[in-house]
Structure formats: structure tokens, C-alpha cells
């Protein structure tokens, strides 16, 4: 007998406009000209050395990948991230589901970050109509169109609209692709079911994003730079909304993961930066490097010579160039360091606030 399931259609979704937010992008934005606040000489030396590594990688046309947690967006670093991709210093951005959401909310209303404790107590945390509706619809449409997770949301912000196909178009697509392209067929059926359930009209749905100049994923979409989203099911507030489709999320996120692996497969001589992501970044990188190494070895070569810089606010006194600490050391349980130290290449760890680090790196690259 299957488990009983919670009926999320009964949830009261409130307008996003009535939510009190902690972060306002025009107040909290970090500009490329701002001064980093709390970096010592050792940290500055590590950043300068890695900036040189990035320069060499880009001269050799090797990838420079930057993976980050949601606080990088919440802390207002969009202008710095946009600078890095506009100028070609970073060739691939990756974040988790929360990073996607905070970037969208900044673009849509200029604010993000609710009071979790207070809103959970009221049963309101995450129950916001526009965030759940628009992001889930963008993913349903993107999954149908063959887009990835970050690309789907970035396209919505960039175009300030979503195009909803007619039921007839979706039915025809589903039937025509049933045998030769079942993914597209299934995407059409999922989108058609959502359109019927929410009585959505075919055509263009205008969605103004007055602050889209602060959206990293919209700028990445415009520049055709990979911005991949790597969600974990149930981690994000969009799973609360009844429009949420696990199938659409799976299709879009799988495309993004494989795009991430493709760039990792070319990272020999390149660089990987992980900022404030204790779980998502090391977990996807270790699978990606193993998959990539598998094919490289079959072709008689190896992925090597890449540089990894892990940045987090936690302190670490272990010299990771010497390998892993013993299991009785607390340092052993800094999981992201332990994981990245196993990934080949050279790894350095830097304890720094993400604002200070990314500002200093961008300014060093200037």
C-alpha cells in the first residue's frame, strides 16, 4: 500500500508583496569598486596566486568554473558575478536551487530573504504565490523546450515573459514524439497537464522584472554562458506550490548536471572555485570528475593539472597539501575540503567572507 501523501493544493499561498524581506538588492548590492574589508596578507597572496592561475587558464582556453551557495546571491554579489562572466574570466556558473530563487526574487521585486523562524511559526514560510508559480511554470516550459534549470529561469527573467503553448500544439508534440523522442513527448504532456489544472491561457504571459539588471542568470542567458542549477528535491520553497512538477525539475536539472560534467571534462589546466557550498558543489564535482576521468582514460589520457580553490567562512588549520587529516581530527569533518582534496589537481582552502573574496578576486583580475 503506498504511503499517504500531503495535499499541497490546500495550502494558502500568499502574495509575495506582503512578505517582509531582510535583503534589498539596491541597498545590499556589492559593486566592483567596493573595497574588500577583512582580508589578511596570506589571503591576499592566495587570491593573487589564483587570479594568475585563472589568467593562464583563459589564455589556454581552459574552463574556469565558479560554484557557489545561495548566500553569494543573497549578499548582493550579482554585479561582481556579472563582471566575471561579461569579461570572460569565469566560463561556467553553478548554484543550488536556493541560489536560483534568490536571484529571481531580486530580479522580480528587488528583495529576498524572509524571516524563517517567524514565518515557520505562522505556517507562512515559503508559501508565496509568485515565487512558486512563476519558477515552477518556467521549469515546466523550459523542460518542454529542452532548456536546463538555470537557463529556464534566466530566459524568463531576460525576456520578462513566458510563452505558453496551446493544448493542441502540446497534444500534437506529444503524439509525434512518442516513439523517437519520448523526453519531449513527456515534457509536452506534463506541461499540458499543468495548463489544464491551472486553466492557463495560450500565448505570451508578461512578467515584469524591474530589477533584472541584477540577475546573474538572466545575464548568463543573454551571454550564452552556462549557469546551471543543481537542486535537491524538497530543499526549496518552490516544492510547496501545487504547480511544482518533479518530472520537469528532473529533466531540467539533469540537463544542467550533464552540462556541468561536460565543462569538467575539459578542465585539465583549468580552474574550479567553490564558494560557500558545503554540499552541492563538492558532491556534483566528484561525480563529474569521475565521469570525465572515465572517458579520458578510455581515450588514453587523464584529466590533470587543474586547480581548485575552496572558499568558506569556517576556519581550517590543516595543511591540505599533505592529504587528509586523521579521522580523530575535527578537520576531517570539513567535508567539502576532504572531498575536494581527493579530486586530483591542486587544492587550496581560503577562509573568507564571500563578499571579500569575490571582490578581491575580481579586482585582482582587473
Long-range contacts (C-beta under 8 A, 24 or more apart in sequence): 8-240, 8-241, 8-242, 8-244, 9-242, 11-127, 11-240, 11-241, 11-242, 12-127, 13-127, 13-128, 13-129, 13-132, 13-133, 13-241, 14-124, 14-127, 14-128, 14-129, 15-128, 15-129, 15-130, 16-105, 16-108, 16-109, 16-128, 16-129, 16-130, 16-131, 17-109, 19-114, 19-119, 19-124, 19-128, 20-114, 20-115, 21-105, 21-111, 21-112, 21-113, 21-114, 22-113, 22-114, 22-115, 23-74, 23-76, 23-102, 23-106, 23-111, 23-112, 23-113, 24-110, 24-111, 25-76, 25-78, 25-106, 25-110, 25-111, 25-112, 25-211, 25-214, 26-110, 26-211, 28-75, 28-76, 29-76, 29-78, 29-79, 29-214, 30-75, 30-76, 30-77, 30-79, 30-80, 30-355, 30-358, 30-359, 31-79, 31-80, 32-79, 32-80, 32-83, 32-359, 32-362, 32-363, 32-366, 34-359, 35-359, 36-355, 36-356, 36-357, 36-359, 36-360, 36-363, 37-353, 37-355, 37-356, 38-352, 38-353, 38-356, 39-352, 39-356, 39-357, 39-360, 43-350, 43-351, 43-352, 43-356, 43-357, 43-360, 44-360, 46-309, 46-348, 46-350, 47-350, 47-357, 47-360, 47-361, 47-364, 48-364, 50-271, 50-273, 50-307, 50-309, 50-348, 50-361, 51-361, 51-364, 51-365, 53-271, 53-307, 54-89, 54-271, 54-365, 55-365, 56-269, 57-269, 57-270, 57-271, 57-307, 58-88, 58-89, 58-91, 60-269, 62-266, 62-267, 62-268, 62-269, 62-270, 62-271, 63-91, 63-92, 63-263, 63-264, 63-266, 63-267, 63-270, 63-271, 64-89, 64-90, 64-91, 64-92, 64-270, 64-271, 64-272, 64-273, 65-90, 65-91, 65-92, 65-93, 65-94, 65-260, 65-263, 65-264, 65-267, 65-270, 65-271, 65-272, 65-273, 66-90, 66-92, 66-93, 66-94, 66-273, 66-275, 67-93, 67-94, 67-95, 67-272, 67-273, 67-274, 67-275, 67-277, 67-280, 67-281, 67-284, 67-285, 68-93, 68-94, 68-95, 68-99, 68-274, 68-275, 68-276, 68-277, 68-281, 68-354, 69-95, 69-96, 69-98, 69-99, 69-275, 69-276, 69-277, 69-278, 69-280, 69-281, 70-95, 70-96, 70-98, 70-99, 70-101, 70-102, 71-276, 71-354, 72-99, 72-275, 72-276, 72-354, 72-358, 73-99, 73-102, 73-103, 73-106, 73-112, 73-216, 74-102, 74-112, 74-113, 75-354, 75-355, 76-355, 77-354, 77-355, 77-358, 78-103, 78-106, 78-214, 78-215, 78-216, 79-214, 80-358, 80-359, 80-362, 81-216, 81-358, 82-216, 82-219, 83-362, 84-358, 84-361, 84-362, 84-365, 85-216, 85-219, 85-220, 85-223, 85-225, 86-219, 86-223, 87-365, 89-362, 89-365, 90-225, 90-273, 91-225, 91-226, 91-263, 92-225, 92-226, 92-227, 92-228, 92-260, 92-263, 93-150, 93-216, 93-217, 93-220, 93-225, 93-226, 93-227, 93-228, 94-227, 94-228, 94-229, 94-230, 94-256, 94-260, 94-281, 94-284, 95-150, 95-227, 95-228, 95-229, 95-230, 95-277, 95-280, 96-229, 96-230, 96-231, 96-232, 96-235, 96-277, 96-280, 97-229, 97-230, 97-231, 97-232, 97-235, 97-236, 97-238, 98-235, 98-236, 99-229, 100-135, 100-149, 100-150, 100-153, 100-217, 100-229, 100-231, 100-236, 101-131, 101-135, 101-236, 101-237, 101-238, 103-153, 103-215, 103-216, 103-217, 104-131, 104-134, 104-135, 104-153, 104-156, 104-157, 104-215, 104-217, 105-131, 106-211, 106-214, 106-215, 107-157, 107-209, 107-211, 107-212, 107-214, 107-215, 107-218, 108-134, 108-157, 108-207, 108-209, 108-211, 109-211, 110-210, 110-211, 110-214, 125-237, 126-237, 126-240, 127-237, 127-240, 128-237, 129-241, 131-237, 131-238, 131-241, 132-237, 132-238, 132-240, 132-241, 132-243, 132-244, 133-241, 133-243, 134-162, 134-207, 135-238, 136-238, 136-241, 136-243, 136-244, 136-245, 136-248, 137-162, 137-194, 137-200, 137-205, 137-243, 138-162, 139-245, 139-248, 139-249, 139-252, 140-190, 140-191, 140-194, 140-243, 140-245, 140-248, 141-191, 142-248, 142-252, 143-187, 143-190, 143-191, 143-245, 143-247, 143-248, 143-249, 143-251, 143-252, 144-170, 144-173, 144-184, 144-187, 144-188, 144-190, 144-191, 144-248, 145-187, 146-184, 146-255, 147-252, 147-255, 148-228, 148-229, 148-252, 148-253, 148-255, 148-256, 148-259, 149-228, 149-229, 149-230, 149-231, 149-249, 149-252, 149-253, 149-255, 149-256, 150-217, 150-220, 150-226, 150-227, 150-228, 150-229, 150-256, 151-217, 151-221, 151-227, 151-252, 151-256, 152-252, 153-217, 153-229, 154-215, 154-217, 154-218, 154-220, 154-221, 154-227, 155-221, 156-207, 157-209, 157-212, 157-215, 157-217, 157-218, 157-221, 158-212, 158-215, 158-218, 158-221, 158-222, 160-206, 160-207, 160-208, 160-209, 160-212, 161-204, 161-205, 161-206, 161-207, 162-204, 162-205, 162-207, 163-203, 163-204, 163-205, 164-195, 164-200, 164-201, 164-202, 164-203, 164-204, 164-205, 165-191, 165-202, 166-202, 167-192, 167-195, 167-196, 167-202, 169-202, 170-195, 183-251, 186-247, 186-251, 187-247, 187-248, 187-251, 190-245, 190-247, 190-248, 191-248, 194-243, 194-245, 197-242, 197-243, 198-243, 226-259, 226-260, 226-263, 228-256, 228-257, 228-259, 228-260, 229-253, 229-256, 230-256, 230-257, 230-260, 230-280, 230-284, 232-280, 257-284, 257-288, 260-284, 260-288, 261-287, 261-288, 261-291, 261-292, 264-288, 264-289, 264-291, 264-292, 264-303, 265-291, 265-292, 265-295, 265-296, 265-303, 267-292, 267-303, 267-306, 268-302, 268-303, 268-304, 268-305, 268-306, 269-305, 269-306, 270-306, 270-307, 271-306, 271-307, 271-308, 271-309, 272-306, 272-307, 272-308, 272-309, 272-345, 273-308, 273-309, 273-311, 274-308, 274-309, 274-310, 274-311, 274-336, 274-340, 275-311, 275-312, 275-354, 275-357, 275-358, 276-311, 276-312, 276-313, 276-354, 277-336, 278-312, 278-335, 278-336, 279-335, 279-336, 281-336, 282-335, 282-336, 282-339, 282-340, 283-339, 285-339, 285-340, 285-343, 286-339, 286-342, 286-343, 289-343, 289-344, 293-344, 303-344, 304-344, 304-345, 305-345, 306-344, 306-345, 306-346, 307-345, 307-346, 307-347, 307-348, 308-340, 308-343, 308-345, 308-346, 308-347, 308-348, 309-347, 309-348, 309-349, 309-350, 310-336, 310-337, 310-340, 310-347, 310-348, 310-349, 310-350, 311-349, 311-350, 311-351, 311-352, 311-354, 311-357, 312-336, 312-349, 312-351, 313-351, 313-352, 313-353, 313-354, 314-351, 315-351, 316-349, 316-351, 320-347, 320-348, 320-349, 321-346, 321-347
